[in-house]
Amino acid sequence: MDRQLISSGTVWEKKYGYSRAVKVGNMVFVSGTTAVDENGDVVGLDDVYLQAVYIFKKIEKALQQAGASLQHVVRIRTFITNMGQYPEVLKAQGEVFEHIRPAATLVEVTALIDDRLLVEIEADAVVG
């Protein structure tokens, strides 16, 4: 089965051995995605809602590179560093997935790779 690696072009992917997304057959798996832009800057500093909005756009871009769209998403996993902020994260999620309604998980974690990051999201999609 063909395996397509999707890259966002950051230095971390090669350095740490991962891809922004991987497409195998009709399935697309998007790595844990944070609100870090291509210059390494955190987007939405101290604002979990803005970070989540940015992340969903980043996920959408990776899906498009794989020939998929947000409509193809069947599962998302969200990791937040403060469960008290879940309403803002779910607000952003609802704006994107209100009609798509993938299976979803939301968990609190003690930390992400950078203290300025408040949320990280993964997505799985099935095309066709």
Summary of the structure (lengths in Angstrom):
residues: 128
radius of gyration: 14.0
end to end distance: 16.1
largest distance: 42.7
contacts: 383
relative contact order: 0.23
helix: 33%
strand: 30%
